[in-house]
């Protein structure tokens, strides 16, 4: 259900998803430049020492028109 909901919200076909769960610092994501459709981050940004660097890294891996879903909790 998660993949189907994400496909609807992103406008992508659900059969294109190859989810990769990454548990590491956002400063160096293991993805090729401009090839990622969706980045999801939840409860992370409020703990980062360098938010601009994290945003640059997300921008690096997202394809043009890609979707970043950031859940930020104060």
mmJSON file of the N, C-alpha and C atoms, coordinates in Angstrom:
{"data_MODEL":{"atom_site":{
"group_PDB":["ATOM","ATOM","ATOM","ATOM","ATOM","ATOM","ATOM","ATOM","ATOM","ATOM","ATOM","ATOM","ATOM","ATOM","ATOM","ATOM","ATOM","ATOM","ATOM","ATOM","ATOM","ATOM","ATOM","ATOM","ATOM","ATOM","ATOM","ATOM","ATOM","ATOM","ATOM","ATOM","ATOM","ATOM","ATOM","ATOM","ATOM","ATOM","ATOM","ATOM","ATOM","ATOM","ATOM","ATOM","ATOM","ATOM","ATOM","ATOM","ATOM","ATOM","ATOM","ATOM","ATOM","ATOM","ATOM","ATOM","ATOM","ATOM","ATOM","ATOM","ATOM","ATOM","ATOM","ATOM","ATOM","ATOM","ATOM","ATOM","ATOM","ATOM","ATOM","ATOM","ATOM","ATOM","ATOM","ATOM","ATOM","ATOM","ATOM","ATOM","ATOM","ATOM","ATOM","ATOM","ATOM","ATOM","ATOM","ATOM","ATOM","ATOM","ATOM","ATOM","ATOM","ATOM","ATOM","ATOM","ATOM","ATOM","ATOM","ATOM","ATOM","ATOM","ATOM","ATOM","ATOM","ATOM","ATOM","ATOM","ATOM","ATOM","ATOM","ATOM","ATOM","ATOM","ATOM","ATOM","ATOM","ATOM","ATOM","ATOM","ATOM","ATOM","ATOM","ATOM","ATOM","ATOM","ATOM","ATOM","ATOM","ATOM","ATOM","ATOM","ATOM","ATOM","ATOM","ATOM","ATOM","ATOM","ATOM","ATOM","ATOM","ATOM","ATOM","ATOM","ATOM","ATOM","ATOM","ATOM","ATOM","ATOM","ATOM","ATOM","ATOM","ATOM","ATOM","ATOM","ATOM","ATOM","ATOM","ATOM","ATOM","ATOM","ATOM","ATOM","ATOM","ATOM","ATOM","ATOM","ATOM","ATOM","ATOM","ATOM","ATOM","ATOM","ATOM","ATOM","ATOM","ATOM","ATOM","ATOM","ATOM","ATOM","ATOM","ATOM","ATOM","ATOM","ATOM","ATOM","ATOM","ATOM","ATOM","ATOM","ATOM","ATOM","ATOM","ATOM","ATOM","ATOM","ATOM","ATOM","ATOM","ATOM","ATOM","ATOM","ATOM","ATOM","ATOM","ATOM","ATOM","ATOM","ATOM","ATOM","ATOM","ATOM","ATOM","ATOM","ATOM","ATOM","ATOM","ATOM","ATOM","ATOM"],
"id":[1,2,3,4,5,6,7,8,9,10,11,12,13,14,15,16,17,18,19,20,21,22,23,24,25,26,27,28,29,30,31,32,33,34,35,36,37,38,39,40,41,42,43,44,45,46,47,48,49,50,51,52,53,54,55,56,57,58,59,60,61,62,63,64,65,66,67,68,69,70,71,72,73,74,75,76,77,78,79,80,81,82,83,84,85,86,87,88,89,90,91,92,93,94,95,96,97,98,99,100,101,102,103,104,105,106,107,108,109,110,111,112,113,114,115,116,117,118,119,120,121,122,123,124,125,126,127,128,129,130,131,132,133,134,135,136,137,138,139,140,141,142,143,144,145,146,147,148,149,150,151,152,153,154,155,156,157,158,159,160,161,162,163,164,165,166,167,168,169,170,171,172,173,174,175,176,177,178,179,180,181,182,183,184,185,186,187,188,189,190,191,192,193,194,195,196,197,198,199,200,201,202,203,204,205,206,207,208,209,210,211,212,213,214,215,216,217,218,219,220,221,222],
"type_symbol":["N","C","C","N","C","C","N","C","C","N","C","C","N","C","C","N","C","C","N","C","C","N","C","C","N","C","C","N","C","C","N","C","C","N","C","C","N","C","C","N","C","C","N","C","C","N","C","C","N","C","C","N","C","C","N","C","C","N","C","C","N","C","C","N","C","C","N","C","C","N","C","C","N","C","C","N","C","C","N","C","C","N","C","C","N","C","C","N","C","C","N","C","C","N","C","C","N","C","C","N","C","C","N","C","C","N","C","C","N","C","C","N","C","C","N","C","C","N","C","C","N","C","C","N","C","C","N","C","C","N","C","C","N","C","C","N","C","C","N","C","C","N","C","C","N","C","C","N","C","C","N","C","C","N","C","C","N","C","C","N","C","C","N","C","C","N","C","C","N","C","C","N","C","C","N","C","C","N","C","C","N","C","C","N","C","C","N","C","C","N","C","C","N","C","C","N","C","C","N","C","C","N","C","C","N","C","C","N","C","C","N","C","C","N","C","C","N","C","C","N","C","C"],
"label_atom_id":["N","CA","C","N","CA","C","N","CA","C","N","CA","C","N","CA","C","N","CA","C","N","CA","C","N","CA","C","N","CA","C","N","CA","C","N","CA","C","N","CA","C","N","CA","C","N","CA","C","N","CA","C","N","CA","C","N","CA","C","N","CA","C","N","CA","C","N","CA","C","N","CA","C","N","CA","C","N","CA","C","N","CA","C","N","CA","C","N","CA","C","N","CA","C","N","CA","C","N","CA","C","N","CA","C","N","CA","C","N","CA","C","N","CA","C","N","CA","C","N","CA","C","N","CA","C","N","CA","C","N","CA","C","N","CA","C","N","CA","C","N","CA","C","N","CA","C","N","CA","C","N","CA","C","N","CA","C","N","CA","C","N","CA","C","N","CA","C","N","CA","C","N","CA","C","N","CA","C","N","CA","C","N","CA","C","N","CA","C","N","CA","C","N","CA","C","N","CA","C","N","CA","C","N","CA","C","N","CA","C","N","CA","C","N","CA","C","N","CA","C","N","CA","C","N","CA","C","N","CA","C","N","CA","C","N","CA","C","N","CA","C","N","CA","C","N","CA","C","N","CA","C","N","CA","C","N","CA","C"],
"label_alt_id":[null,null,null,null,null,null,null,null,null,null,null,null,null,null,null,null,null,null,null,null,null,null,null,null,null,null,null,null,null,null,null,null,null,null,null,null,null,null,null,null,null,null,null,null,null,null,null,null,null,null,null,null,null,null,null,null,null,null,null,null,null,null,null,null,null,null,null,null,null,null,null,null,null,null,null,null,null,null,null,null,null,null,null,null,null,null,null,null,null,null,null,null,null,null,null,null,null,null,null,null,null,null,null,null,null,null,null,null,null,null,null,null,null,null,null,null,null,null,null,null,null,null,null,null,null,null,null,null,null,null,null,null,null,null,null,null,null,null,null,null,null,null,null,null,null,null,null,null,null,null,null,null,null,null,null,null,null,null,null,null,null,null,null,null,null,null,null,null,null,null,null,null,null,null,null,null,null,null,null,null,null,null,null,null,null,null,null,null,null,null,null,null,null,null,null,null,null,null,null,null,null,null,null,null,null,null,null,null,null,null,null,null,null,null,null,null,null,null,null,null,null,null],
"label_comp_id":["UNK","UNK","UNK","UNK","UNK","UNK","UNK","UNK","UNK","UNK","UNK","UNK","UNK","UNK","UNK","UNK","UNK","UNK","UNK","UNK","UNK","UNK","UNK","UNK","UNK","UNK","UNK","UNK","UNK","UNK","UNK","UNK","UNK","UNK","UNK","UNK","UNK","UNK","UNK","UNK","UNK","UNK","UNK","UNK","UNK","UNK","UNK","UNK","UNK","UNK","UNK","UNK","UNK","UNK","UNK","UNK","UNK","UNK","UNK","UNK","UNK","UNK","UNK","UNK","UNK","UNK","UNK","UNK","UNK","UNK","UNK","UNK","UNK","UNK","UNK","UNK","UNK","UNK","UNK","UNK","UNK","UNK","UNK","UNK","UNK","UNK","UNK","UNK","UNK","UNK","UNK","UNK","UNK","UNK","UNK","UNK","UNK","UNK","UNK","UNK","UNK","UNK","UNK","UNK","UNK","UNK","UNK","UNK","UNK","UNK","UNK","UNK","UNK","UNK","UNK","UNK","UNK","UNK","UNK","UNK","UNK","UNK","UNK","UNK","UNK","UNK","UNK","UNK","UNK","UNK","UNK","UNK","UNK","UNK","UNK","UNK","UNK","UNK","UNK","UNK","UNK","UNK","UNK","UNK","UNK","UNK","UNK","UNK","UNK","UNK","UNK","UNK","UNK","UNK","UNK","UNK","UNK","UNK","UNK","UNK","UNK","UNK","UNK","UNK","UNK","UNK","UNK","UNK","UNK","UNK","UNK","UNK","UNK","UNK","UNK","UNK","UNK","UNK","UNK","UNK","UNK","UNK","UNK","UNK","UNK","UNK","UNK","UNK","UNK","UNK","UNK","UNK","UNK","UNK","UNK","UNK","UNK","UNK","UNK","UNK","UNK","UNK","UNK","UNK","UNK","UNK","UNK","UNK","UNK","UNK","UNK","UNK","UNK","UNK","UNK","UNK","UNK","UNK","UNK","UNK","UNK","UNK"],
"label_asym_id":["A","A","A","A","A","A","A","A","A","A","A","A","A","A","A","A","A","A","A","A","A","A","A","A","A","A","A","A","A","A","A","A","A","A","A","A","A","A","A","A","A","A","A","A","A","A","A","A","A","A","A","A","A","A","A","A","A","A","A","A","A","A","A","A","A","A","A","A","A","A","A","A","A","A","A","A","A","A","A","A","A","A","A","A","A","A","A","A","A","A","A","A","A","A","A","A","A","A","A","A","A","A","A","A","A","A","A","A","A","A","A","A","A","A","A","A","A","A","A","A","A","A","A","A","A","A","A","A","A","A","A","A","A","A","A","A","A","A","A","A","A","A","A","A","A","A","A","A","A","A","A","A","A","A","A","A","A","A","A","A","A","A","A","A","A","A","A","A","A","A","A","A","A","A","A","A","A","A","A","A","A","A","A","A","A","A","A","A","A","A","A","A","A","A","A","A","A","A","A","A","A","A","A","A","A","A","A","A","A","A","A","A","A","A","A","A","A","A","A","A","A","A"],
"label_entity_id":["1","1","1","1","1","1","1","1","1","1","1","1","1","1","1","1","1","1","1","1","1","1","1","1","1","1","1","1","1","1","1","1","1","1","1","1","1","1","1","1","1","1","1","1","1","1","1","1","1","1","1","1","1","1","1","1","1","1","1","1","1","1","1","1","1","1","1","1","1","1","1","1","1","1","1","1","1","1","1","1","1","1","1","1","1","1","1","1","1","1","1","1","1","1","1","1","1","1","1","1","1","1","1","1","1","1","1","1","1","1","1","1","1","1","1","1","1","1","1","1","1","1","1","1","1","1","1","1","1","1","1","1","1","1","1","1","1","1","1","1","1","1","1","1","1","1","1","1","1","1","1","1","1","1","1","1","1","1","1","1","1","1","1","1","1","1","1","1","1","1","1","1","1","1","1","1","1","1","1","1","1","1","1","1","1","1","1","1","1","1","1","1","1","1","1","1","1","1","1","1","1","1","1","1","1","1","1","1","1","1","1","1","1","1","1","1","1","1","1","1","1","1"],
"label_seq_id":[1,1,1,2,2,2,3,3,3,4,4,4,5,5,5,6,6,6,7,7,7,8,8,8,9,9,9,10,10,10,11,11,11,12,12,12,13,13,13,14,14,14,15,15,15,16,16,16,17,17,17,18,18,18,19,19,19,20,20,20,21,21,21,22,22,22,23,23,23,24,24,24,25,25,25,26,26,26,27,27,27,28,28,28,29,29,29,30,30,30,31,31,31,32,32,32,33,33,33,34,34,34,35,35,35,36,36,36,37,37,37,38,38,38,39,39,39,40,40,40,41,41,41,42,42,42,43,43,43,44,44,44,45,45,45,46,46,46,47,47,47,48,48,48,49,49,49,50,50,50,51,51,51,52,52,52,53,53,53,54,54,54,55,55,55,56,56,56,57,57,57,58,58,58,59,59,59,60,60,60,61,61,61,62,62,62,63,63,63,64,64,64,65,65,65,66,66,66,67,67,67,68,68,68,69,69,69,70,70,70,71,71,71,72,72,72,73,73,73,74,74,74],
"pdbx_PDB_ins_code":[null,null,null,null,null,null,null,null,null,null,null,null,null,null,null,null,null,null,null,null,null,null,null,null,null,null,null,null,null,null,null,null,null,null,null,null,null,null,null,null,null,null,null,null,null,null,null,null,null,null,null,null,null,null,null,null,null,null,null,null,null,null,null,null,null,null,null,null,null,null,null,null,null,null,null,null,null,null,null,null,null,null,null,null,null,null,null,null,null,null,null,null,null,null,null,null,null,null,null,null,null,null,null,null,null,null,null,null,null,null,null,null,null,null,null,null,null,null,null,null,null,null,null,null,null,null,null,null,null,null,null,null,null,null,null,null,null,null,null,null,null,null,null,null,null,null,null,null,null,null,null,null,null,null,null,null,null,null,null,null,null,null,null,null,null,null,null,null,null,null,null,null,null,null,null,null,null,null,null,null,null,null,null,null,null,null,null,null,null,null,null,null,null,null,null,null,null,null,null,null,null,null,null,null,null,null,null,null,null,null,null,null,null,null,null,null,null,null,null,null,null,null],
"Cartn_x":[0.814,0.0,0.859,1.982,2.854,3.343,3.82,4.322,3.23,2.013,0.909,0.573,0.555,0.264,1.374,2.609,3.727,3.665,3.304,3.169,2.109,0.979,-0.085,0.392,1.04,1.444,2.575,3.459,4.604,4.318,3.235,2.935,3.744,4.438,5.251,4.483,4.877,4.274,4.829,3.96,4.394,5.385,5.353,6.287,7.705,7.88,9.215,9.967,9.274,9.923,10.885,12.075,13.044,13.53,12.757,13.087,14.467,15.155,16.434,16.355,16.472,16.485,17.929,18.192,19.551,19.57,20.392,20.571,22.002,22.188,23.504,23.318,24.372,24.291,23.84,23.036,22.516,23.591,24.728,25.785,26.398,26.312,26.887,25.969,24.943,23.988,24.59,24.339,24.91,24.043,23.911,23.084,23.792,23.495,24.076,23.415,24.18,23.651,22.426,21.357,20.19,19.42,19.494,18.823,17.756,17.555,16.616,15.28,14.188,12.855,12.309,12.512,11.908,12.898,13.037,13.804,12.831,12.815,11.945,12.828,12.604,13.328,12.316,12.33,11.375,12.106,11.9,12.53,14.056,14.602,16.052,16.579,15.97,16.539,16.696,15.843,15.98,17.207,17.886,19.075,20.372,20.287,21.472,22.284,23.611,24.449,24.585,24.388,24.571,23.41,22.291,21.09,21.339,22.005,22.251,23.022,23.987,24.737,23.822,22.925,21.979,21.052,20.579,19.703,20.438,21.701,22.497,22.655,22.865,23.032,21.736,20.621,19.331,19.117,19.417,19.282,20.202,21.372,22.324,21.756,21.135,20.693,19.331,18.508,17.172,17.254,16.424,16.295,15.542,15.634,14.815,13.334,12.648,11.246,11.045,12.146,12.047,11.352,10.992,10.204,10.992,11.094,11.693,10.577,10.403,9.384,10.143,10.069,10.826,9.859,9.875,9.081,9.954,9.641,10.455,9.593,10.056,9.295,10.104,9.51,10.262,10.429],
"Cartn_y":[-1.19,0.0,1.257,1.207,2.382,2.739,1.731,1.991,2.563,2.043,2.532,3.984,4.302,5.677,6.618,6.183,7.013,7.22,6.189,6.305,7.34,7.295,8.277,9.69,9.894,11.248,11.781,10.898,11.344,11.381,10.72,10.646,9.593,8.735,7.682,6.37,5.483,4.16,3.296,2.571,1.74,0.667,0.232,-0.805,-0.268,1.048,1.638,1.681,1.453,1.588,0.434,0.798,-0.141,0.491,0.333,1.035,0.66,1.653,1.444,2.126,1.358,1.905,2.205,3.458,3.874,4.326,3.693,4.108,4.58,5.825,6.45,7.948,8.661,10.105,10.561,11.59,12.114,12.877,13.09,13.871,13.161,11.819,11.06,9.889,10.153,9.114,8.211,6.896,5.962,5.893,7.001,7.057,7.881,7.574,8.272,9.64,10.612,11.963,11.944,12.583,12.79,11.557,10.467,9.231,8.765,9.487,9.059,9.769,8.998,9.572,10.221,9.573,10.045,9.863,10.884,10.806,11.09,10.204,10.392,10.473,11.485,11.655,12.027,11.306,11.573,11.617,12.687,12.866,12.89,13.516,13.572,14.998,15.893,17.217,18.025,17.795,18.555,18.123,17.058,16.565,16.809,17.354,17.503,18.741,18.607,19.774,20.707,20.182,20.989,20.729,21.391,21.207,21.601,22.72,23.056,21.956,21.321,20.239,19.053,18.74,17.638,17.945,19.175,19.555,19.515,19.908,19.831,18.385,17.483,16.067,15.478,15.837,15.377,15.914,17.178,17.773,17.078,16.665,15.983,14.666,13.874,12.541,12.546,13.578,13.601,13.891,13.178,13.466,14.785,15.445,16.641,16.297,17.047,16.77,15.74,15.264,14.279,14.867,14.001,14.387,14.154,15.185,15.056,15.219,14.215,14.25,14.326,15.482,15.709,15.922,15.018,15.179,15.792,16.996,17.71,17.969,17.499,17.646,18.495,19.597,20.458,19.825],
"Cartn_z":[0.0,0.0,0.0,0.714,0.751,-0.648,-1.405,-2.755,-3.65,-3.543,-4.37,-4.02,-2.732,-2.309,-2.775,-2.673,-3.117,-4.631,-5.367,-6.821,-7.173,-6.485,-6.745,-6.479,-5.347,-4.958,-5.82,-6.287,-7.074,-8.568,-8.986,-10.407,-11.135,-10.405,-11.003,-11.036,-11.909,-11.977,-10.843,-10.149,-9.015,-9.442,-10.69,-11.133,-11.338,-11.275,-11.399,-10.081,-8.965,-7.668,-7.395,-6.998,-6.453,-5.164,-4.088,-2.843,-2.321,-1.789,-1.136,0.225,1.264,2.612,2.982,3.335,3.666,5.114,5.899,7.293,7.454,7.151,7.286,7.202,7.334,7.267,5.892,5.866,4.606,3.833,4.466,3.824,2.62,2.565,1.446,1.116,0.318,-0.051,-1.132,-1.049,-2.025,-3.283,-3.98,-5.182,-6.243,-7.491,-8.63,-8.779,-9.195,-9.409,-10.323,-9.872,-10.701,-11.119,-10.362,-10.763,-9.779,-8.686,-7.657,-7.847,-7.815,-8.011,-6.75,-5.594,-4.343,-3.201,-2.372,-1.129,0.009,0.999,2.162,3.405,4.194,5.448,6.524,7.631,8.707,10.043,10.771,12.087,12.018,10.989,10.83,10.869,10.11,9.899,11.18,12.151,13.397,14.201,13.767,14.469,13.692,12.49,11.647,12.019,12.047,12.321,11.117,9.89,8.683,7.71,7.949,7.129,5.669,5.376,3.968,3.223,3.862,3.218,2.918,3.839,3.626,2.453,2.366,1.261,-0.078,-0.081,-1.317,-1.77,-0.82,-1.161,-1.71,-1.114,-1.633,-3.039,-3.256,-4.585,-5.591,-5.152,-6.043,-6.563,-5.699,-6.109,-6.801,-6.563,-7.18,-8.671,-9.433,-10.861,-11.012,-12.153,-12.373,-12.201,-11.383,-11.093,-10.004,-9.378,-8.303,-7.085,-6.161,-5.002,-3.716,-2.886,-1.55,-0.536,0.316,1.37,2.684,3.348,4.577,5.727,6.685,7.897,8.971,9.377,10.369,11.587,12.747,13.984,14.965,15.421,16.34,17.72],
"occupancy":[1.0,1.0,1.0,1.0,1.0,1.0,1.0,1.0,1.0,1.0,1.0,1.0,1.0,1.0,1.0,1.0,1.0,1.0,1.0,1.0,1.0,1.0,1.0,1.0,1.0,1.0,1.0,1.0,1.0,1.0,1.0,1.0,1.0,1.0,1.0,1.0,1.0,1.0,1.0,1.0,1.0,1.0,1.0,1.0,1.0,1.0,1.0,1.0,1.0,1.0,1.0,1.0,1.0,1.0,1.0,1.0,1.0,1.0,1.0,1.0,1.0,1.0,1.0,1.0,1.0,1.0,1.0,1.0,1.0,1.0,1.0,1.0,1.0,1.0,1.0,1.0,1.0,1.0,1.0,1.0,1.0,1.0,1.0,1.0,1.0,1.0,1.0,1.0,1.0,1.0,1.0,1.0,1.0,1.0,1.0,1.0,1.0,1.0,1.0,1.0,1.0,1.0,1.0,1.0,1.0,1.0,1.0,1.0,1.0,1.0,1.0,1.0,1.0,1.0,1.0,1.0,1.0,1.0,1.0,1.0,1.0,1.0,1.0,1.0,1.0,1.0,1.0,1.0,1.0,1.0,1.0,1.0,1.0,1.0,1.0,1.0,1.0,1.0,1.0,1.0,1.0,1.0,1.0,1.0,1.0,1.0,1.0,1.0,1.0,1.0,1.0,1.0,1.0,1.0,1.0,1.0,1.0,1.0,1.0,1.0,1.0,1.0,1.0,1.0,1.0,1.0,1.0,1.0,1.0,1.0,1.0,1.0,1.0,1.0,1.0,1.0,1.0,1.0,1.0,1.0,1.0,1.0,1.0,1.0,1.0,1.0,1.0,1.0,1.0,1.0,1.0,1.0,1.0,1.0,1.0,1.0,1.0,1.0,1.0,1.0,1.0,1.0,1.0,1.0,1.0,1.0,1.0,1.0,1.0,1.0,1.0,1.0,1.0,1.0,1.0,1.0,1.0,1.0,1.0,1.0,1.0,1.0],
"B_iso_or_equiv":[0.0,0.0,0.0,0.0,0.0,0.0,0.0,0.0,0.0,0.0,0.0,0.0,0.0,0.0,0.0,0.0,0.0,0.0,0.0,0.0,0.0,0.0,0.0,0.0,0.0,0.0,0.0,0.0,0.0,0.0,0.0,0.0,0.0,0.0,0.0,0.0,0.0,0.0,0.0,0.0,0.0,0.0,0.0,0.0,0.0,0.0,0.0,0.0,0.0,0.0,0.0,0.0,0.0,0.0,0.0,0.0,0.0,0.0,0.0,0.0,0.0,0.0,0.0,0.0,0.0,0.0,0.0,0.0,0.0,0.0,0.0,0.0,0.0,0.0,0.0,0.0,0.0,0.0,0.0,0.0,0.0,0.0,0.0,0.0,0.0,0.0,0.0,0.0,0.0,0.0,0.0,0.0,0.0,0.0,0.0,0.0,0.0,0.0,0.0,0.0,0.0,0.0,0.0,0.0,0.0,0.0,0.0,0.0,0.0,0.0,0.0,0.0,0.0,0.0,0.0,0.0,0.0,0.0,0.0,0.0,0.0,0.0,0.0,0.0,0.0,0.0,0.0,0.0,0.0,0.0,0.0,0.0,0.0,0.0,0.0,0.0,0.0,0.0,0.0,0.0,0.0,0.0,0.0,0.0,0.0,0.0,0.0,0.0,0.0,0.0,0.0,0.0,0.0,0.0,0.0,0.0,0.0,0.0,0.0,0.0,0.0,0.0,0.0,0.0,0.0,0.0,0.0,0.0,0.0,0.0,0.0,0.0,0.0,0.0,0.0,0.0,0.0,0.0,0.0,0.0,0.0,0.0,0.0,0.0,0.0,0.0,0.0,0.0,0.0,0.0,0.0,0.0,0.0,0.0,0.0,0.0,0.0,0.0,0.0,0.0,0.0,0.0,0.0,0.0,0.0,0.0,0.0,0.0,0.0,0.0,0.0,0.0,0.0,0.0,0.0,0.0,0.0,0.0,0.0,0.0,0.0,0.0],
"pdbx_formal_charge":[null,null,null,null,null,null,null,null,null,null,null,null,null,null,null,null,null,null,null,null,null,null,null,null,null,null,null,null,null,null,null,null,null,null,null,null,null,null,null,null,null,null,null,null,null,null,null,null,null,null,null,null,null,null,null,null,null,null,null,null,null,null,null,null,null,null,null,null,null,null,null,null,null,null,null,null,null,null,null,null,null,null,null,null,null,null,null,null,null,null,null,null,null,null,null,null,null,null,null,null,null,null,null,null,null,null,null,null,null,null,null,null,null,null,null,null,null,null,null,null,null,null,null,null,null,null,null,null,null,null,null,null,null,null,null,null,null,null,null,null,null,null,null,null,null,null,null,null,null,null,null,null,null,null,null,null,null,null,null,null,null,null,null,null,null,null,null,null,null,null,null,null,null,null,null,null,null,null,null,null,null,null,null,null,null,null,null,null,null,null,null,null,null,null,null,null,null,null,null,null,null,null,null,null,null,null,null,null,null,null,null,null,null,null,null,null,null,null,null,null,null,null],
"auth_seq_id":[1,1,1,2,2,2,3,3,3,4,4,4,5,5,5,6,6,6,7,7,7,8,8,8,9,9,9,10,10,10,11,11,11,12,12,12,13,13,13,14,14,14,15,15,15,16,16,16,17,17,17,18,18,18,19,19,19,20,20,20,21,21,21,22,22,22,23,23,23,24,24,24,25,25,25,26,26,26,27,27,27,28,28,28,29,29,29,30,30,30,31,31,31,32,32,32,33,33,33,34,34,34,35,35,35,36,36,36,37,37,37,38,38,38,39,39,39,40,40,40,41,41,41,42,42,42,43,43,43,44,44,44,45,45,45,46,46,46,47,47,47,48,48,48,49,49,49,50,50,50,51,51,51,52,52,52,53,53,53,54,54,54,55,55,55,56,56,56,57,57,57,58,58,58,59,59,59,60,60,60,61,61,61,62,62,62,63,63,63,64,64,64,65,65,65,66,66,66,67,67,67,68,68,68,69,69,69,70,70,70,71,71,71,72,72,72,73,73,73,74,74,74],
"auth_comp_id":["UNK","UNK","UNK","UNK","UNK","UNK","UNK","UNK","UNK","UNK","UNK","UNK","UNK","UNK","UNK","UNK","UNK","UNK","UNK","UNK","UNK","UNK","UNK","UNK","UNK","UNK","UNK","UNK","UNK","UNK","UNK","UNK","UNK","UNK","UNK","UNK","UNK","UNK","UNK","UNK","UNK","UNK","UNK","UNK","UNK","UNK","UNK","UNK","UNK","UNK","UNK","UNK","UNK","UNK","UNK","UNK","UNK","UNK","UNK","UNK","UNK","UNK","UNK","UNK","UNK","UNK","UNK","UNK","UNK","UNK","UNK","UNK","UNK","UNK","UNK","UNK","UNK","UNK","UNK","UNK","UNK","UNK","UNK","UNK","UNK","UNK","UNK","UNK","UNK","UNK","UNK","UNK","UNK","UNK","UNK","UNK","UNK","UNK","UNK","UNK","UNK","UNK","UNK","UNK","UNK","UNK","UNK","UNK","UNK","UNK","UNK","UNK","UNK","UNK","UNK","UNK","UNK","UNK","UNK","UNK","UNK","UNK","UNK","UNK","UNK","UNK","UNK","UNK","UNK","UNK","UNK","UNK","UNK","UNK","UNK","UNK","UNK","UNK","UNK","UNK","UNK","UNK","UNK","UNK","UNK","UNK","UNK","UNK","UNK","UNK","UNK","UNK","UNK","UNK","UNK","UNK","UNK","UNK","UNK","UNK","UNK","UNK","UNK","UNK","UNK","UNK","UNK","UNK","UNK","UNK","UNK","UNK","UNK","UNK","UNK","UNK","UNK","UNK","UNK","UNK","UNK","UNK","UNK","UNK","UNK","UNK","UNK","UNK","UNK","UNK","UNK","UNK","UNK","UNK","UNK","UNK","UNK","UNK","UNK","UNK","UNK","UNK","UNK","UNK","UNK","UNK","UNK","UNK","UNK","UNK","UNK","UNK","UNK","UNK","UNK","UNK","UNK","UNK","UNK","UNK","UNK","UNK"],
"auth_asym_id":["A","A","A","A","A","A","A","A","A","A","A","A","A","A","A","A","A","A","A","A","A","A","A","A","A","A","A","A","A","A","A","A","A","A","A","A","A","A","A","A","A","A","A","A","A","A","A","A","A","A","A","A","A","A","A","A","A","A","A","A","A","A","A","A","A","A","A","A","A","A","A","A","A","A","A","A","A","A","A","A","A","A","A","A","A","A","A","A","A","A","A","A","A","A","A","A","A","A","A","A","A","A","A","A","A","A","A","A","A","A","A","A","A","A","A","A","A","A","A","A","A","A","A","A","A","A","A","A","A","A","A","A","A","A","A","A","A","A","A","A","A","A","A","A","A","A","A","A","A","A","A","A","A","A","A","A","A","A","A","A","A","A","A","A","A","A","A","A","A","A","A","A","A","A","A","A","A","A","A","A","A","A","A","A","A","A","A","A","A","A","A","A","A","A","A","A","A","A","A","A","A","A","A","A","A","A","A","A","A","A","A","A","A","A","A","A","A","A","A","A","A","A"],
"auth_atom_id":["N","CA","C","N","CA","C","N","CA","C","N","CA","C","N","CA","C","N","CA","C","N","CA","C","N","CA","C","N","CA","C","N","CA","C","N","CA","C","N","CA","C","N","CA","C","N","CA","C","N","CA","C","N","CA","C","N","CA","C","N","CA","C","N","CA","C","N","CA","C","N","CA","C","N","CA","C","N","CA","C","N","CA","C","N","CA","C","N","CA","C","N","CA","C","N","CA","C","N","CA","C","N","CA","C","N","CA","C","N","CA","C","N","CA","C","N","CA","C","N","CA","C","N","CA","C","N","CA","C","N","CA","C","N","CA","C","N","CA","C","N","CA","C","N","CA","C","N","CA","C","N","CA","C","N","CA","C","N","CA","C","N","CA","C","N","CA","C","N","CA","C","N","CA","C","N","CA","C","N","CA","C","N","CA","C","N","CA","C","N","CA","C","N","CA","C","N","CA","C","N","CA","C","N","CA","C","N","CA","C","N","CA","C","N","CA","C","N","CA","C","N","CA","C","N","CA","C","N","CA","C","N","CA","C","N","CA","C","N","CA","C","N","CA","C","N","CA","C","N","CA","C","N","CA","C","N","CA","C"],
"pdbx_PDB_model_num":[1,1,1,1,1,1,1,1,1,1,1,1,1,1,1,1,1,1,1,1,1,1,1,1,1,1,1,1,1,1,1,1,1,1,1,1,1,1,1,1,1,1,1,1,1,1,1,1,1,1,1,1,1,1,1,1,1,1,1,1,1,1,1,1,1,1,1,1,1,1,1,1,1,1,1,1,1,1,1,1,1,1,1,1,1,1,1,1,1,1,1,1,1,1,1,1,1,1,1,1,1,1,1,1,1,1,1,1,1,1,1,1,1,1,1,1,1,1,1,1,1,1,1,1,1,1,1,1,1,1,1,1,1,1,1,1,1,1,1,1,1,1,1,1,1,1,1,1,1,1,1,1,1,1,1,1,1,1,1,1,1,1,1,1,1,1,1,1,1,1,1,1,1,1,1,1,1,1,1,1,1,1,1,1,1,1,1,1,1,1,1,1,1,1,1,1,1,1,1,1,1,1,1,1,1,1,1,1,1,1,1,1,1,1,1,1,1,1,1,1,1,1]
}}}
